[in-house]
Amino acid sequence: EDISLYIGIPFCPTRCAYCSFVSQSVERSFGLVEPYVQALLAELRVGGEMVRENRLRPRTFYMGGGTPTTLSAGQLDAVLTALEESFDLSDCPELTVEAGRPDTITAEKLAVLKSHGVTRVSVNPQTMEDKVLTAIGRRHTAAETRAAMELVSAYHFPHVNMDLIAGLPEDTPEGFQRSLDECLAMGADNITVHTLALKKGSRILTEGLSIPDGDAVQAMLDYAAPTLRAVGFVPYYLYRQKYMSGSLENVGWAKPGTESLYNIVMMEELQTVVSIGGGGVTKLVDPAAGRILRLPNPKYPHDYLAARDKILSQKDEIVSFYGG
């Protein structure tokens, strides 16, 4: 009866050069944000009813995207309030929100997350090199990442994750080393080291941006592993994607006892994940029968809004899966 919950927020401040996700740039689709939030609240209520009827027990919660903190403090509060009203979270020890872009993090939003008992936040600079941030289309600086981490530290969340990507345009092994050293100095207890994946539709491919070669990316990862181990981090999950630089991998590193249960659930595929929102994929897992059923929501915000009735009726398939 244990499940995980996922809420997808498919909006970002800008589109990164390496990204092929369906997140909409808020500057282009600001008018969709509030209608999207209202549709999300409706799906949360229906999803919660389905979970209660089937006596399912949420054990982890993850809000990702996109960048969830593109929502206003009021919108974040509305979504998390609906989550608490719709689902029994009394046995859910892990609540994660991807704060993501440092330029979307404010004291007001962090106060909302703290008031709802969020236990883990992610601040994802991808690099601490300003020239690399410019090359990938980010509008924040390394200094803004430092300021965001100072804010996060002031709210004393139990766990903080930071993401880096090895192999970004304009980066070098030396620049990557500086980025990792800075993330460690800022106190994150989880650090995910991604390797750049060349995705169809990304600006790196469509515009032919120059990226470090495989040897340079290998040098970045060769620095990361011993450096992280030396300060008490251990690797706890690994996955590969198509077309990764140097045919390398993504690795989640954590200090022992701080691992993300949600990440483990996603990697192992041993637990049902009920997804709410655009781009979310509900993954129904029956371990006894070795059966997994995937139910995707529409990816783009406008498609999600147009398919609202279909999405709500899809919850009947979840009931059928559990023999309802």
VOGU-3710 file (C-alpha; in Angstrom, 3 decimals, decimal comma):
1> edislyigip> 0,000/0,000/0,000  3,032/2,344/0,118  3,184/4,906/-2,691  5,053/8,054/-3,643  3,509/11,317/-4,828  4,823/13,631/-7,556  3,598/17,095/-8,566  4,919/18,572/-11,815  5,298/22,318/-12,391  6,207/22,677/-16,093
11> fcptrcaycs> 7,406/26,287/-16,033  10,898/27,795/-15,934  12,218/31,384/-16,023  14,100/30,639/-19,276  14,925/27,560/-21,333  18,434/26,185/-20,821  20,541/25,341/-23,871  20,809/21,667/-22,885  17,114/21,212/-22,132  14,581/19,266/-24,180
21> fvsqsversf> 11,991/19,128/-21,403  8,583/20,561/-22,105  8,802/23,310/-19,502  7,365/26,583/-20,716  9,279/29,820/-20,248  7,209/31,880/-17,827  8,015/35,034/-19,751  6,215/33,507/-22,751  3,393/31,736/-20,949  2,730/33,771/-17,810
31> glvepyvqal> -0,998/33,780/-18,538  -1,132/29,985/-18,254  0,335/29,784/-14,760  -2,750/30,622/-12,677  -5,163/28,472/-14,779  -2,610/25,672/-14,514  -2,502/25,974/-10,726  -6,303/25,819/-10,533  -6,385/22,676/-12,705  -3,638/21,187/-10,544
41> laelrvggem> -5,705/21,776/-7,402  -8,638/19,918/-8,962  -6,447/16,954/-9,909  -4,969/16,872/-6,410  -8,424/16,579/-4,884  -9,467/13,741/-7,225  -6,132/11,981/-6,759  -6,406/12,228/-3,000  -9,871/10,715/-3,037  -8,619/7,798/-5,145
51> vrenrlrprt> -5,668/7,188/-2,819  -7,867/7,219/0,282  -10,463/4,867/-1,252  -7,742/2,332/-2,059  -6,116/2,687/1,376  -2,799/3,696/-0,172  -0,183/5,332/2,027  2,057/8,166/0,725  5,631/7,653/1,930  7,521/10,257/-0,111
61> fymgggtptt> 6,515/13,441/-1,913  8,405/15,286/-4,646  7,534/18,529/-6,421  9,613/18,937/-9,565  9,470/20,462/-12,989  10,447/22,677/-14,587  11,080/24,949/-11,673  8,369/24,832/-8,968  9,530/28,124/-7,472  8,499/29,971/-10,625
71> lsagqldavl> 5,131/29,918/-8,841  4,441/32,785/-6,476  4,505/32,259/-2,711  0,704/32,335/-2,712  0,462/29,734/-5,464  2,960/27,459/-3,718  0,942/27,784/-0,526  -2,279/26,905/-2,364  -0,754/23,791/-3,942  0,817/22,526/-0,728
81> taleesfdls> -2,362/23,253/1,233  -4,392/21,237/-1,278  -1,837/18,437/-1,015  -2,235/18,322/2,776  -6,038/18,476/2,566  -6,241/15,770/-0,119  -3,695/13,235/1,131  -2,903/11,805/4,553  0,794/12,654/4,944  1,119/11,400/8,524
91> dcpeltveag> 3,365/8,528/7,367  5,244/10,607/4,790  8,622/11,556/6,308  10,113/13,032/3,133  8,725/16,110/1,352  10,971/17,466/-1,396  10,599/20,643/-3,459  12,952/21,562/-6,279  13,657/25,228/-5,735  15,901/24,833/-8,746
101> rpdtitaekl> 16,833/28,189/-10,247  18,496/30,470/-7,696  16,824/33,504/-9,282  13,373/32,155/-8,323  14,183/31,661/-4,626  12,891/34,248/-2,161  12,543/34,378/1,603  8,748/34,486/1,232  8,689/31,265/-0,820  11,080/29,477/1,523
111> avlkshgvtr> 8,892/30,491/4,471  5,925/28,851/2,719  7,888/25,628/2,146  9,035/25,591/5,760  5,507/26,174/7,071  4,315/23,083/5,175  7,012/20,855/6,621  9,171/20,476/3,524  12,215/18,417/4,521  14,383/18,704/1,407
121> vsvnpqtmed> 14,997/21,455/-1,127  17,127/21,498/-4,257  19,154/24,466/-5,448  20,454/23,589/-8,886  23,105/25,953/-10,256  24,485/23,347/-12,735  27,695/25,407/-12,676  29,267/28,178/-10,616  31,061/29,651/-13,635  29,370/32,843/-14,880
131> kvltaigrrh> 30,535/32,415/-18,484  29,016/28,930/-18,533  25,744/30,203/-17,055  25,585/32,762/-19,861  26,351/30,116/-22,483  23,502/27,872/-21,349  20,951/30,697/-21,208  20,633/31,143/-17,468  19,905/34,681/-16,296  21,344/34,304/-12,835
141> taaetraame> 24,950/34,541/-11,692  27,073/32,445/-9,369  26,696/35,232/-6,805  22,911/34,754/-6,879  23,414/31,050/-6,182  25,520/31,913/-3,147  22,838/34,341/-1,931  20,101/31,732/-2,477  22,042/29,155/-0,476  22,479/31,647/2,354
151> lvsayhfphv> 18,702/32,129/2,387  18,063/28,377/2,344  20,531/27,860/5,195  18,692/30,457/7,285  15,517/28,331/7,153  17,294/25,184/8,407  15,788/22,631/6,043  16,973/19,167/7,107  18,447/18,375/3,668  19,677/20,437/0,725
161> nmdliaglpe> 20,575/19,082/-2,708  22,622/20,796/-5,415  22,990/19,680/-9,047  25,987/20,098/-11,328  26,405/19,111/-14,976  29,750/17,991/-16,365  30,303/18,916/-20,013  28,378/22,183/-20,402  29,290/24,663/-23,175  32,272/26,883/-22,290
171> dtpegfqrsl> 33,143/24,771/-19,238  36,560/23,277/-18,514  37,812/20,673/-16,044  39,215/23,514/-13,931  35,894/25,380/-13,996  33,975/22,249/-13,040  36,372/21,656/-10,153  35,756/25,184/-8,860  31,989/24,633/-9,127  32,072/21,405/-7,138
181> declamgadn> 34,345/22,887/-4,485  31,948/25,819/-4,064  28,902/23,577/-3,729  30,653/21,604/-1,012  31,641/24,816/0,764  27,993/25,963/0,733  26,919/22,973/2,805  24,755/20,785/0,561  24,448/17,236/1,932  23,304/15,779/-1,400
191> itvhtlalkk> 25,089/16,566/-4,679  24,013/15,108/-8,002  26,712/15,077/-10,663  25,097/14,828/-14,084  26,879/14,253/-17,356  25,604/16,363/-20,249  23,146/14,433/-22,416  22,740/15,691/-25,979  18,996/15,841/-26,408  17,053/16,368/-29,606
201> gsriltegls> 15,500/19,809/-29,624  18,068/21,319/-27,292  19,833/24,507/-28,388  23,188/22,775/-28,036  22,248/20,620/-31,019  20,044/22,989/-32,987  22,598/25,831/-32,774  25,716/23,657/-32,838  27,160/25,007/-29,585  30,694/23,901/-28,734
211> ipdgdavqam> 31,011/21,543/-25,778  33,961/19,896/-23,978  35,187/16,633/-25,489  34,884/13,247/-23,821  38,346/13,421/-22,263  37,546/16,751/-20,616  34,263/15,406/-19,233  36,056/12,321/-17,953  38,532/14,597/-16,159  35,610/16,377/-14,483
221> ldyaaptlra> 34,144/13,133/-13,159  37,599/11,855/-12,197  37,864/14,889/-9,917  34,324/14,591/-8,550  34,406/11,042/-7,184  37,502/11,210/-4,923  36,691/14,775/-3,858  33,192/13,821/-2,715  34,372/10,639/-1,017  37,075/12,581/0,835
231> vgfvpyylyr> 34,439/14,704/2,606  32,118/11,824/3,514  29,807/11,514/0,500  28,907/8,127/-0,970  27,185/7,329/-4,292  23,709/5,891/-3,843  22,131/5,916/-7,291  23,339/5,943/-10,874  21,600/6,108/-14,216  22,501/6,614/-17,831
241> qkymsgslen> 20,721/8,391/-20,673  21,131/8,266/-24,422  23,840/10,374/-26,074  25,727/11,255/-22,902  29,116/12,897/-23,240  31,849/10,274/-23,099  29,169/7,560/-22,592  29,368/8,385/-18,895  26,619/8,610/-16,269  24,653/10,593/-13,682
251> vgwakpgtes> 25,422/9,842/-10,042  23,622/10,919/-6,892  25,999/11,473/-3,966  24,897/11,896/-0,360  26,229/11,901/3,149  25,136/8,633/4,820  21,626/8,907/6,232  20,625/11,823/3,985  19,717/9,872/0,842  16,524/10,799/-1,032
261> lynivmmeel> 14,018/7,966/-0,652  12,089/9,265/-3,654  15,148/8,959/-5,895  15,648/5,368/-4,752  11,989/4,556/-5,423  12,250/6,002/-8,936  15,433/4,086/-9,753  14,273/0,722/-8,365  10,706/0,849/-9,777  9,399/-1,124/-6,810
271> qtvvsigggg> 6,722/1,336/-5,673  3,753/3,054/-7,264  4,232/6,748/-8,015  1,036/8,794/-8,381  1,798/11,864/-10,497  -0,215/15,064/-10,594  0,236/17,837/-13,152  1,606/18,408/-16,641  4,360/16,046/-17,747  3,801/13,733/-14,804
281> vtklvdpaag> 3,730/9,984/-15,417  1,828/7,877/-12,916  3,671/4,577/-12,550  1,550/1,780/-11,107  3,725/-1,051/-9,805  2,518/-4,545/-8,889  5,679/-6,243/-7,547  3,983/-9,603/-7,024  2,935/-9,849/-10,672  5,994/-8,050/-12,030
291> rilrlpnpky> 3,665/-5,586/-13,752  4,122/-1,833/-14,309  1,458/0,387/-15,916  2,389/3,939/-16,943  -0,263/6,647/-17,293  1,198/9,885/-18,711  -0,348/13,317/-18,339  -0,070/15,735/-21,295  3,288/17,473/-21,280  2,600/21,049/-22,346
301> phdylaardk> 0,619/23,296/-19,986  -1,965/24,240/-22,626  -2,473/20,550/-23,543  -2,807/19,696/-19,858  -5,496/22,352/-19,444  -7,335/21,200/-22,573  -7,344/17,560/-21,390  -8,559/18,278/-17,856  -11,627/15,997/-17,966  -9,645/13,109/-19,457
311> ilsqkdeivs> -6,943/13,484/-16,806  -9,460/13,369/-13,963  -11,191/10,303/-15,423  -7,810/8,574/-15,766  -7,842/8,080/-12,008  -10,426/5,323/-12,613  -7,642/3,266/-14,233  -5,694/3,474/-10,983  -8,722/2,149/-9,076  -9,043/-0,729/-11,572
321> fygg> -5,347/-1,546/-11,228  -5,806/-2,015/-7,500  -8,885/-4,176/-7,989  -11,431/-1,468/-7,211
//
